[in-house]
Amino acid sequence: MTESRGIMTSIPVTAAEYPDFKNQSSALCTDVKCVIYSVANVIIFILGIAGNSLVIWIAGFKMKKSVIATWYLSLAVSDFIMCSTLPFGVVQTVTDEWIFGLFLCKFRYFMKLINMYSSIFILVIISVDRCVLVIFPVWARNKRTVRKATVIIMLAWIISAALSSPAAIFRDIVHNRKTKCVRKYINEQSHIAIVSCQFLFGFVIPFLIIVFCYVLIMRKLKFNQMTTSTKPFKIMILLIAAFLICWLPFHFYSFLKIHYKGFNFVKVLKLFGVILANANSCLNPLLYAFMGRNFKKQCYSVLSNIENAIEEEEEGREGVQHQ
């Protein structure tokens, strides 16, 4: 990558926000990284589409409408869209070529960043909602409505789309020996600015808000003699932990690749960082199922456990409101 002082040049970068792993010697996927990436993403695609479809059906059509069901329905929609883009990356990795045209080149990475932003924003919304329920239970009981929750979710998606737009703007197709879907930043400064924005608004600020909310909640409950079920808290903590584990390596890699792209340890971090980031979209339904009421006795019924997990979250909030 070269840059002349005072001259704006287009810098193609083949590593995507969610980079693809290509086999350098053959059109067939025989490279170890290619095989690992492709197999992992096929598994994530199958589990993610199936699991999030179940959550969408249960939270959107089977359960009665509630604020918490609205939160989790939106989270499942975000994860479902993310999973639906994975086959494009697998095909590009296996064939070492982009065959889907300019629109899908831009759309794929646009949707990936929308998933990142919308997922963490929804976790922030749930955390703030829980904090308000604990700190201001009477106000929350009178003011929390499904309609307001829907408006908040729509605003979160609009902000996510605005923050994700650079992913589409700086994506383009180049034709050399093969067609590639690559990034074309104006210069290195624009690259650093975009990566920093993703880390700040897609990780640091949301994480600090979540921590602040739960510190307030714990301090409030510490002086409250009445107890409530801890299971809703466990579900939320697991969702947040899964997001942190899945996305922190990706953000770390995003900064390292600016100056150390050719180093082997960065390539390894890229492989696992991208897989973990993609995997976050299939983990949430699994967490609902495993945290559902009486999982050990009802492990044969995934549908029941997902519904129980969401119901327990709502019951936990109602319990807090009456304290």
RODO-2510 file (C-alpha; in nm, 4 decimals, decimal comma):
residues 323
     n   res          X          Y          Z
     1     m     0,0000     0,0000     0,0000
     2     t     0,1506     0,3336    -0,1047
     3     e     0,0524     0,6910    -0,0422
     4     s     0,1912     1,0114    -0,1914
     5     r     0,1847     1,3200     0,0269
     6     g    -0,0826     1,5622    -0,0847
     7     i    -0,2235     1,3191    -0,3405
     8     m    -0,5491     1,1309    -0,2849
     9     t    -0,5046     0,7791    -0,4152
    10     s    -0,7360     0,4795    -0,4081
    11     i    -0,5903     0,2025    -0,1946
    12     p    -0,7446    -0,1393    -0,2528
    13     v    -0,7341    -0,3660     0,0489
    14     t    -0,8386    -0,7247    -0,0008
    15     a    -0,8980    -0,8010     0,3665
    16     a    -1,2611    -0,7227     0,4308
    17     e    -1,4302    -0,6140     0,7486
    18     y    -1,5026    -0,9832     0,7554
    19     p    -1,2084    -1,1051     0,5455
    20     d    -1,2178    -1,4085     0,3257
    21     f    -0,9468    -1,6705     0,3230
    22     k    -0,8327    -1,7720    -0,0223
    23     n    -0,6211    -2,0560    -0,1448
    24     q    -0,3191    -1,9088    -0,3157
    25     s    -0,2348    -2,2102    -0,5319
    26     s    -0,5631    -2,3496    -0,6516
    27     a    -0,9249    -2,2640    -0,7161
    28     l    -1,0147    -2,5564    -0,4913
    29     c    -1,0320    -2,5082    -0,1150
    30     t    -0,7354    -2,7223    -0,0071
    31     d    -0,5564    -2,4689     0,2143
    32     v    -0,6016    -2,5391     0,5879
    33     k    -0,7266    -2,1879     0,6663
    34     c    -0,9692    -2,2048     0,3769
    35     v    -1,1105    -2,5380     0,4971
    36     i    -1,1438    -2,4198     0,8580
    37     y    -1,3108    -2,0951     0,7539
    38     s    -1,5514    -2,2609     0,5102
    39     v    -1,6547    -2,5498     0,7366
    40     a    -1,6987    -2,3218     1,0388
    41     n    -1,9167    -2,0773     0,8461
    42     v    -2,1328    -2,3509     0,6963
    43     i    -2,2006    -2,4772     1,0503
    44     i    -2,2693    -2,1232     1,1731
    45     f    -2,5042    -2,0664     0,8782
    46     i    -2,7079    -2,3818     0,9465
    47     l    -2,7324    -2,3282     1,3230
    48     g    -2,7919    -1,9548     1,2888
    49     i    -3,0673    -1,9738     1,0281
    50     a    -3,2473    -2,2547     1,2135
    51     g    -3,2088    -2,1096     1,5629
    52     n    -3,2950    -1,7510     1,4789
    53     s    -3,5906    -1,8612     1,2672
    54     l    -3,7285    -2,0369     1,5759
    55     v    -3,6765    -1,7286     1,7926
    56     i    -3,8446    -1,5063     1,5312
    57     w    -4,1406    -1,7435     1,5121
    58     i    -4,1759    -1,7758     1,8900
    59     a    -4,1143    -1,4115     1,9879
    60     g    -4,2950    -1,2685     1,6865
    61     f    -4,5930    -1,4987     1,6407
    62     k    -4,6335    -1,7516     1,9234
    63     m    -4,5876    -1,5404     2,2363
    64     k    -4,8006    -1,2464     2,3410
    65     k    -4,6515    -0,9110     2,2486
    66     s    -4,4307    -0,7621     2,5187
    67     v    -4,1395    -0,5217     2,5462
    68     i    -3,8810    -0,7920     2,6124
    69     a    -4,0146    -1,0058     2,3267
    70     t    -3,9690    -0,7011     2,1010
    71     w    -3,6040    -0,6685     2,2080
    72     y    -3,5237    -1,0331     2,1442
    73     l    -3,7211    -1,0445     1,8203
    74     s    -3,5105    -0,7596     1,6827
    75     l    -3,1904    -0,9291     1,7980
    76     a    -3,2952    -1,2499     1,6210
    77     v    -3,3789    -1,0622     1,2992
    78     s    -3,0359    -0,8983     1,3052
    79     d    -2,8629    -1,2328     1,3570
    80     f    -3,0747    -1,4008     1,0885
    81     i    -2,9764    -1,1388     0,8294
    82     m    -2,6127    -1,1755     0,9273
    83     c    -2,6236    -1,5532     0,8850
    84     s    -2,7918    -1,5193     0,5460
    85     t    -2,4824    -1,3398     0,4107
    86     l    -2,2360    -1,6141     0,5088
    87     p    -2,2748    -1,8331     0,1956
    88     f    -2,1429    -1,5488    -0,0208
    89     g    -1,8193    -1,5421     0,1770
    90     v    -1,7847    -1,9198     0,1669
    91     v    -1,8267    -1,9255    -0,2119
    92     q    -1,5706    -1,6472    -0,2515
    93     t    -1,3267    -1,8327    -0,0251
    94     v    -1,3614    -2,1650    -0,2059
    95     t    -1,3465    -2,0227    -0,5596
    96     d    -1,1053    -1,7377    -0,4802
    97     e    -1,3317    -1,5073    -0,6820
    98     w    -1,6316    -1,2772    -0,6324
    99     i    -1,9098    -1,3791    -0,8704
   100     f    -2,2107    -1,1964    -0,7240
   101     g    -2,1742    -0,8469    -0,8688
   102     l    -2,1208    -0,4993    -0,7264
   103     f    -2,4519    -0,4676    -0,5384
   104     l    -2,4013    -0,7814    -0,3293
   105     c    -2,0355    -0,6895    -0,2801
   106     k    -2,1460    -0,3706    -0,1060
   107     f    -2,4608    -0,5148     0,0521
   108     r    -2,2845    -0,8098     0,2138
   109     y    -2,0421    -0,6010     0,4176
   110     f    -2,3031    -0,3361     0,4859
   111     m    -2,5262    -0,5994     0,6483
   112     k    -2,2380    -0,7470     0,8449
   113     l    -2,1666    -0,4148     1,0139
   114     i    -2,5373    -0,3490     1,0676
   115     n    -2,5453    -0,6785     1,2562
   116     m    -2,2496    -0,5753     1,4708
   117     y    -2,3956    -0,2364     1,5594
   118     s    -2,7587    -0,3435     1,5989
   119     s    -2,6661    -0,6414     1,8192
   120     i    -2,4665    -0,4365     2,0681
   121     f    -2,7181    -0,1498     2,0565
   122     i    -3,0007    -0,3905     2,1430
   123     l    -2,7962    -0,5294     2,4330
   124     v    -2,7486    -0,1703     2,5510
   125     i    -3,1229    -0,1066     2,5182
   126     i    -3,2046    -0,4174     2,7218
   127     s    -2,9526    -0,3158     2,9896
   128     v    -3,0907     0,0386     3,0134
   129     d    -3,4461    -0,0987     3,0186
   130     r    -3,3608    -0,3303     3,3067
   131     c    -3,1858    -0,0471     3,4916
   132     v    -3,4914     0,1779     3,4573
   133     l    -3,7138    -0,1028     3,5845
   134     v    -3,5031    -0,1400     3,8970
   135     i    -3,4365     0,2285     3,9685
   136     f    -3,7764     0,3696     3,8624
   137     p    -4,0229     0,0763     3,8842
   138     v    -4,3418     0,2851     3,9066
   139     w    -4,2489     0,5064     3,6112
   140     a    -4,1461     0,2010     3,4077
   141     r    -4,4719     0,0205     3,4811
   142     n    -4,6702     0,3150     3,3463
   143     k    -4,4503     0,4191     3,0537
   144     r    -4,3070     0,0945     2,9097
   145     t    -4,5108    -0,0036     2,6033
   146     v    -4,4573    -0,2248     2,3016
   147     r    -4,5128     0,0722     2,0708
   148     k    -4,2369     0,2740     2,2366
   149     a    -4,0092    -0,0298     2,2291
   150     t    -4,0717    -0,0640     1,8552
   151     v    -3,9830     0,3023     1,7970
   152     i    -3,6608     0,2624     1,9969
   153     i    -3,5657    -0,0458     1,7944
   154     m    -3,6302     0,1396     1,4684
   155     l    -3,4030     0,4238     1,5815
   156     a    -3,1322     0,1725     1,6734
   157     w    -3,1521     0,0213     1,3251
   158     i    -3,1371     0,3642     1,1580
   159     i    -2,8264     0,4582     1,3575
   160     s    -2,6733     0,1179     1,2792
   161     a    -2,7345     0,1720     0,9078
   162     a    -2,5752     0,5178     0,9196
   163     l    -2,2639     0,3876     1,0959
   164     s    -2,2428     0,0933     0,8536
   165     s    -2,2651     0,3015     0,5361
   166     p    -1,8844     0,3374     0,4954
   167     a    -1,8689    -0,0407     0,4547
   168     a    -2,0710    -0,0009     0,1353
   169     i    -1,9121     0,3242     0,0174
   170     f    -1,5575     0,1889     0,0320
   171     r    -1,6429    -0,1481    -0,1265
   172     d    -1,5816    -0,2048    -0,4946
   173     i    -1,5091    -0,4755    -0,7490
   174     v    -1,1697    -0,4974    -0,9180
   175     h    -1,0915    -0,7075    -1,2232
   176     n    -0,7410    -0,8442    -1,2491
   177     r    -0,6865    -1,2085    -1,3266
   178     k    -0,9955    -1,2725    -1,1159
   179     t    -1,2821    -1,0580    -0,9962
   180     k    -1,2456    -0,9472    -0,6347
   181     c    -1,4698    -0,7654    -0,3873
   182     v    -1,2260    -0,5357    -0,2056
   183     r    -1,2072    -0,2231     0,0072
   184     k    -1,0845     0,0985    -0,1492
   185     y    -1,0021     0,3560     0,1146
   186     i    -0,8978     0,7049     0,0052
   187     n    -0,5872     0,6841     0,2230
   188     e    -0,4542     0,5251     0,5388
   189     q    -0,6043     0,7978     0,7559
   190     s    -0,9546     0,7149     0,6354
   191     h    -0,8866     0,3476     0,7096
   192     i    -0,7780     0,4279     1,0655
   193     a    -1,0767     0,6603     1,1152
   194     i    -1,3285     0,3947     1,0094
   195     v    -1,1713     0,1195     1,2220
   196     s    -1,1583     0,3545     1,5217
   197     c    -1,5237     0,4488     1,4709
   198     q    -1,6251     0,0827     1,4613
   199     f    -1,4329     0,0083     1,7810
   200     l    -1,5609     0,3171     1,9636
   201     f    -1,9301     0,3025     1,8711
   202     g    -1,9549    -0,0735     1,8207
   203     f    -1,7696    -0,1834     2,1318
   204     v    -1,6227     0,0639     2,3843
   205     i    -1,9116     0,3072     2,4426
   206     p    -2,1844     0,0367     2,4452
   207     f    -1,9793    -0,1798     2,6814
   208     l    -1,9261     0,1097     2,9247
   209     i    -2,2999     0,1881     2,9228
   210     i    -2,3842    -0,1762     2,9924
   211     v    -2,1354    -0,1954     3,2811
   212     f    -2,2705     0,1304     3,4269
   213     c    -2,6292     0,0015     3,4113
   214     y    -2,5476    -0,3231     3,5883
   215     v    -2,3446    -0,1458     3,8571
   216     l    -2,6537     0,0635     3,9335
   217     i    -2,8733    -0,2455     3,9313
   218     m    -2,6488    -0,4388     4,1695
   219     r    -2,6221    -0,1437     4,4078
   220     k    -3,0009    -0,1062     4,4109
   221     l    -3,0700    -0,4751     4,4666
   222     k    -2,8009    -0,4975     4,7334
   223     f    -3,0191    -0,2856     4,9639
   224     n    -3,3419    -0,4591     4,8636
   225     q    -3,4480    -0,7401     5,0941
   226     m    -3,6846    -0,8930     4,8417
   227     t    -3,5274    -1,1464     4,6089
   228     t    -3,6086    -1,2183     4,2493
   229     s    -3,5096    -1,4909     4,0082
   230     t    -3,1477    -1,4609     3,8971
   231     k    -3,2089    -1,6464     3,5735
   232     p    -3,2997    -1,3370     3,3649
   233     f    -2,9747    -1,1784     3,4823
   234     k    -2,7821    -1,4908     3,3846
   235     i    -2,9332    -1,4880     3,0364
   236     m    -2,8412    -1,1237     2,9834
   237     i    -2,4903    -1,1668     3,1258
   238     l    -2,4325    -1,4639     2,8950
   239     l    -2,5519    -1,2647     2,5925
   240     i    -2,3147    -0,9805     2,6781
   241     a    -2,0249    -1,2187     2,7482
   242     a    -2,0847    -1,3936     2,4161
   243     f    -2,0756    -1,0608     2,2336
   244     l    -1,7496    -0,9578     2,4033
   245     i    -1,5772    -1,2905     2,3401
   246     c    -1,6911    -1,3004     1,9781
   247     w    -1,6150    -0,9404     1,8835
   248     l    -1,3075    -0,8350     2,0840
   249     p    -1,0620    -1,0459     1,8741
   250     f    -1,2121    -0,8989     1,5564
   251     h    -1,1626    -0,5397     1,6734
   252     f    -0,8094    -0,6220     1,7896
   253     y    -0,7325    -0,7684     1,4475
   254     s    -0,8861    -0,4674     1,2697
   255     f    -0,6274    -0,2384     1,4283
   256     l    -0,3329    -0,4751     1,3829
   257     k    -0,3991    -0,5290     1,0121
   258     i    -0,3458    -0,1581     0,9387
   259     h     0,0297    -0,1855     0,9936
   260     y     0,1023    -0,5577     1,0481
   261     k    -0,1124    -0,7255     0,7847
   262     g     0,1654    -0,9533     0,6530
   263     f     0,2624    -1,1024     0,9893
   264     n     0,1687    -1,4660     1,0539
   265     f     0,0150    -1,4004     1,3967
   266     v    -0,2152    -1,1408     1,2386
   267     k    -0,3268    -1,3956     0,9785
   268     v    -0,4077    -1,6456     1,2547
   269     l    -0,5926    -1,3781     1,4519
   270     k    -0,7835    -1,2908     1,1337
   271     l    -0,8981    -1,6496     1,0917
   272     f    -1,0311    -1,6938     1,4441
   273     g    -1,1458    -1,3328     1,4838
   274     v    -1,3673    -1,3535     1,1766
   275     i    -1,5071    -1,6954     1,2685
   276     l    -1,5885    -1,5820     1,6238
   277     a    -1,7536    -1,2627     1,4976
   278     n    -1,9714    -1,4651     1,2619
   279     a    -2,0462    -1,7221     1,5339
   280     n    -2,2063    -1,4607     1,7576
   281     s    -2,5108    -1,4683     1,5298
   282     c    -2,5864    -1,8329     1,6038
   283     l    -2,5083    -1,8319     1,9776
   284     n    -2,8040    -1,6324     2,1101
   285     p    -3,0752    -1,8938     2,0324
   286     l    -2,8529    -2,1608     2,1897
   287     l    -2,8206    -1,9502     2,5045
   288     y    -3,1993    -1,9080     2,5215
   289     a    -3,2435    -2,2844     2,4929
   290     f    -2,9816    -2,3779     2,7517
   291     m    -3,1073    -2,1182     3,0010
   292     g    -3,4744    -2,2088     2,9612
   293     r    -3,6663    -2,3384     3,2603
   294     n    -3,5880    -2,7008     3,3476
   295     f    -3,3541    -2,7478     3,0538
   296     k    -3,2226    -3,0800     3,1790
   297     k    -3,5768    -3,2180     3,1954
   298     q    -3,6928    -3,0594     2,8711
   299     c    -3,3823    -3,0875     2,6511
   300     y    -3,5947    -3,2696     2,3964
   301     s    -3,7948    -2,9515     2,3374
   302     v    -3,5825    -2,6636     2,2067
   303     l    -3,8928    -2,4598     2,1291
   304     s    -4,0118    -2,4834     2,4883
   305     n    -3,6778    -2,3713     2,6280
   306     i    -3,6469    -2,0693     2,3994
   307     e    -3,9966    -1,9569     2,4951
   308     n    -3,9278    -2,0197     2,8644
   309     a    -3,6089    -1,8134     2,8499
   310     i    -3,7929    -1,5113     2,7100
   311     e    -4,0868    -1,5597     2,9486
   312     e    -3,8533    -1,5811     3,2481
   313     e    -3,6926    -1,2546     3,1395
   314     e    -4,0362    -1,0900     3,1376
   315     e    -4,1309    -1,2490     3,4713
   316     g    -3,8063    -1,1268     3,6230
   317     r    -3,8822    -0,7727     3,5131
   318     e    -4,2350    -0,7891     3,6529
   319     g    -4,0904    -0,9108     3,9823
   320     v    -3,8560    -0,6136     3,9923
   321     q    -4,1412    -0,3733     3,9199
   322     h    -4,3359    -0,4916     4,2253
   323     q    -4,0450    -0,4484     4,4658
***
